[in-house]
Amino acid sequence: MEIKLRTFGKFTEIITDHLLELEHHFDTDNLRIELKTKYPILENSKFFLVVDNKMILENTALTEHSVVDIMPPFSGG
């Protein structure tokens, strides 16, 4: 299964892949593990996942060609 990654802020320099092939990981919890394994610097980084333009607050299933945004924490004002 192939998903598209879009990065924002400091993650643009950390995550260089824009397409990620997932063999057995079909949800956001496993995606987080995959990203932290591939990019160990993420282990101590806080980030939000947005799947298909929806902010994810709990584990969410991924589908073929999902678009996942990786975003740094932000505050409103």
N, CA, C and O of each residue as an XYZ file, in Angstrom:
308
protein
N       0.846     -1.166      0.000
C       0.000      0.000      0.000
C       0.897      1.237      0.000
O       1.858      1.324      0.765
N       0.574      2.169     -0.851
C       1.381      3.385     -0.957
C       0.579      4.571     -0.429
O      -0.581      4.767     -0.790
N       1.224      5.359      0.435
C       0.601      6.585      0.915
C       1.506      7.759      0.576
O       2.718      7.603      0.427
N       0.905      8.928      0.456
C       1.647     10.147      0.170
C       1.877     10.891      1.475
O       0.954     11.062      2.271
N       3.122     11.337      1.695
C       3.471     12.109      2.879
C       3.707     13.565      2.488
O       4.395     13.854      1.509
N       3.129     14.471      3.262
C       3.418     15.892      3.114
C       3.911     16.371      4.465
O       3.304     16.080      5.496
N       5.005     17.101      4.458
C       5.603     17.548      5.706
C       5.546     19.067      5.814
O       5.512     19.781      4.812
N       5.536     19.536      7.055
C       5.468     20.966      7.319
C       6.460     21.321      8.420
O       6.829     20.477      9.236
N       6.884     22.578      8.432
C       7.799     23.051      9.465
C       9.111     22.297      9.441
O       9.638     21.975      8.376
N       9.640     22.015     10.639
C      10.948     21.359     10.749
C      10.962     19.956     10.153
O      12.030     19.433      9.836
N       9.796     19.342      9.995
C       9.748     17.983      9.476
C      10.062     17.911      7.984
O      10.347     16.836      7.455
N      10.011     19.042      7.318
C      10.374     19.083      5.901
C      11.838     18.699      5.706
O      12.195     18.067      4.712
N      12.679     19.085      6.661
C      14.111     18.759      6.568
C      14.414     17.357      7.079
O      15.417     16.764      6.684
N      13.573     16.820      7.944
C      13.819     15.510      8.555
C      13.333     14.377      7.656
O      14.059     13.412      7.417
N      12.120     14.496      7.167
C      11.495     13.433      6.379
C      11.647     13.776      4.898
O      11.039     14.725      4.402
N      12.452     13.006      4.215
C      12.772     13.309      2.821
C      11.922     12.529      1.831
O      11.896     12.852      0.644
N      11.223     11.500      2.314
C      10.370     10.716      1.430
C       9.008     11.394      1.286
O       8.465     11.923      2.256
N       8.474     11.376      0.091
C       7.140     11.922     -0.120
C       6.129     10.833     -0.449
O       4.920     11.064     -0.457
N       6.648      9.650     -0.719
C       5.798      8.471     -0.889
C       6.353      7.397      0.031
O       7.567      7.216      0.122
N       5.480      6.699      0.698
C       5.911      5.660      1.617
C       5.138      4.390      1.301
O       3.908      4.385      1.258
N       5.877      3.329      1.084
C       5.273      2.031      0.805
C       5.121      1.285      2.124
O       6.109      1.028      2.812
N       3.898      0.940      2.476
C       3.614      0.205      3.702
C       3.194     -1.202      3.338
O       2.267     -1.400      2.553
N       3.879     -2.184      3.912
C       3.541     -3.562      3.601
C       2.464     -4.114      4.524
O       1.511     -4.745      4.067
N       2.616     -3.877      5.815
C       1.696     -4.485      6.772
C       1.067     -3.470      7.714
O       0.340     -3.857      8.629
N       1.322     -2.209      7.520
C       0.858     -1.182      8.446
C      -0.294     -0.428      7.811
O      -0.114      0.308      6.841
N      -1.456     -0.617      8.359
C      -2.623     -0.008      7.743
C      -3.329      0.993      8.646
O      -4.497      1.311      8.423
N      -2.626      1.495      9.670
C      -3.245      2.497     10.530
C      -2.198      3.498     10.999
O      -0.998      3.299     10.810
N      -2.672      4.572     11.611
C      -1.764      5.666     11.981
C      -0.844      5.290     13.140
O       0.268      5.811     13.220
N      -1.268      4.408     14.033
C      -0.361      3.990     15.104
C       0.866      3.303     14.519
O       1.996      3.589     14.916
N       0.638      2.398     13.577
C       1.767      1.705     12.951
C       2.579      2.640     12.064
O       3.789      2.460     11.925
N       1.940      3.621     11.471
C       2.677      4.612     10.680
C       3.630      5.386     11.571
O       4.776      5.622     11.187
N       3.181      5.785     12.751
C       4.059      6.497     13.698
C       5.291      5.645     14.035
O       6.414      6.148     14.058
N       5.071      4.368     14.291
C       6.183      3.456     14.599
C       7.141      3.384     13.412
O       8.357      3.455     13.587
N       6.598      3.246     12.218
C       7.411      3.166     10.998
C       8.243      4.440     10.822
O       9.432      4.369     10.509
N       7.627      5.586     11.021
C       8.344      6.857     10.859
C       9.441      7.014     11.903
O      10.538      7.472     11.581
N       9.160      6.641     13.148
C      10.158      6.764     14.211
C      11.303      5.776     14.015
O      12.430      6.049     14.426
N      11.027      4.636     13.394
C      12.081      3.672     13.090
C      12.973      4.195     11.971
O      14.198      4.104     12.047
N      12.355      4.737     10.943
C      13.096      5.225      9.786
C      13.815      6.539     10.082
O      14.901      6.787      9.558
N      13.213      7.376     10.916
C      13.768      8.684     11.277
C      13.826      8.773     12.801
O      12.915      9.330     13.413
N      14.884      8.233     13.431
C      14.975      8.160     14.895
C      14.832      9.513     15.603
O      14.432      9.550     16.766
N      15.145     10.601     14.940
C      15.005     11.923     15.558
C      13.551     12.208     15.939
O      13.291     13.029     16.819
N      12.614     11.543     15.291
C      11.196     11.745     15.587
C      10.784     11.145     16.930
O       9.728     11.486     17.463
N      11.604     10.262     17.474
C      11.273      9.610     18.742
C      11.011     10.641     19.842
O      10.140     10.437     20.688
N      11.747     11.727     19.834
C      11.592     12.756     20.860
C      10.907     14.004     20.332
O      11.001     15.070     20.941
N      10.225     13.883     19.214
C       9.538     15.026     18.609
C       8.030     14.848     18.728
O       7.503     13.744     18.584
N       7.355     15.948     18.991
C       5.893     15.926     18.977
C       5.438     16.332     17.588
O       5.964     17.274     16.995
N       4.452     15.607     17.078
C       3.891     15.959     15.775
C       2.463     15.458     15.674
O       2.063     14.513     16.355
N       1.713     16.107     14.816
C       0.334     15.738     14.546
C       0.260     15.078     13.185
O       1.036     15.396     12.283
N      -0.679     14.156     13.044
C      -0.954     13.552     11.750
C      -2.310     14.036     11.270
O      -3.272     14.103     12.035
N      -2.365     14.365     10.011
C      -3.615     14.732      9.350
C      -3.770     13.754      8.198
O      -2.896     13.668      7.336
N      -4.879     13.013      8.175
C      -5.116     12.013      7.135
C      -6.255     12.487      6.255
O      -7.377     12.705      6.714
N      -5.939     12.640      4.988
C      -6.942     13.086      4.013
C      -7.682     14.335      4.498
O      -8.909     14.420      4.445
N      -6.887     15.302      4.973
C      -7.369     16.616      5.416
C      -8.169     16.595      6.713
O      -8.919     17.533      6.983
N      -8.023     15.534      7.531
C      -8.709     15.465      8.819
C      -7.681     15.221      9.914
O      -6.919     14.256      9.847
N      -7.654     16.104     10.938
C      -6.721     15.928     12.048
C      -7.075     14.656     12.807
O      -8.239     14.402     13.117
N      -6.060     13.872     13.096
C      -6.242     12.575     13.731
C      -5.919     12.693     15.218
O      -4.833     13.138     15.591
N      -6.865     12.294     16.061
C      -6.650     12.301     17.500
C      -6.579     10.891     18.077
O      -6.202     10.714     19.236
N      -6.937      9.892     17.281
C      -6.860      8.497     17.703
C      -6.450      7.646     16.507
O      -6.410      8.129     15.375
N      -6.150      6.393     16.764
C      -5.712      5.507     15.694
C      -6.754      5.479     14.568
O      -7.951      5.327     14.810
N      -6.264      5.630     13.334
C      -7.139      5.720     12.172
C      -6.619      4.819     11.063
O      -5.413      4.755     10.822
N      -7.511      4.135     10.400
C      -7.134      3.263      9.290
C      -6.636      4.090      8.114
O      -7.143      5.179      7.844
N      -5.640      3.560      7.422
C      -5.125      4.172      6.199
C      -5.578      3.327      5.023
O      -5.723      2.110      5.140
N      -5.799      3.973      3.901
C      -6.201      3.261      2.704
C      -5.183      3.528      1.599
O      -4.352      4.430      1.706
N      -5.259      2.746      0.560
C      -4.391      2.944     -0.601
C      -4.506      4.395     -1.052
O      -5.607      4.908     -1.248
N      -3.376      5.042     -1.214
C      -3.284      6.429     -1.677
C      -3.757      7.456     -0.655
O      -4.091      8.579     -1.032
N      -3.794      7.100      0.633
C      -4.080      8.111      1.655
C      -3.016      9.200      1.579
O      -1.870      8.940      1.212
N      -3.404     10.409      1.925
C      -2.472     11.530      2.024
C      -2.333     11.862      3.502
O      -3.315     12.186      4.171
N      -1.098     11.778      4.008
C      -0.839     12.018      5.420
C       0.066     13.235      5.557
O       1.169     13.270      5.013
N      -0.421     14.234      6.296
C       0.382     15.414      6.598
C       1.025     15.212      7.955
O       0.376     14.748      8.892
N       2.302     15.560      8.064
C       3.034     15.482      9.313
C       3.333     16.908      9.725
O       4.100     17.610      9.066
N       2.715     17.336     10.834
C       2.754     18.735     11.217
C       3.311     18.929     12.610
O       3.044     18.130     13.507
N       4.089     19.996     12.799
C       4.579     20.311     14.145
C       3.442     20.851     15.008
O       2.408     21.264     14.484
N       3.626     20.850     16.324
C       2.623     21.460     17.193
C       2.461     22.945     16.836
O       3.406     23.595     16.387
N       1.283     23.450     17.037
C       1.025     24.857     16.743
C       0.036     25.391     17.770
O      -0.649     24.624     18.447
N      -0.030     26.687     17.877
C      -0.983     27.299     18.796
C      -1.765     28.375     18.068
O      -1.277     28.992     17.121
N      -2.949     28.578     18.514
C      -3.794     29.594     17.907
C      -3.762     30.875     18.725
O      -3.165     30.933     19.800
N      -4.406     31.881     18.204
C      -4.371     33.096     18.993
C      -5.370     34.075     18.597
O      -5.447     35.152     19.188
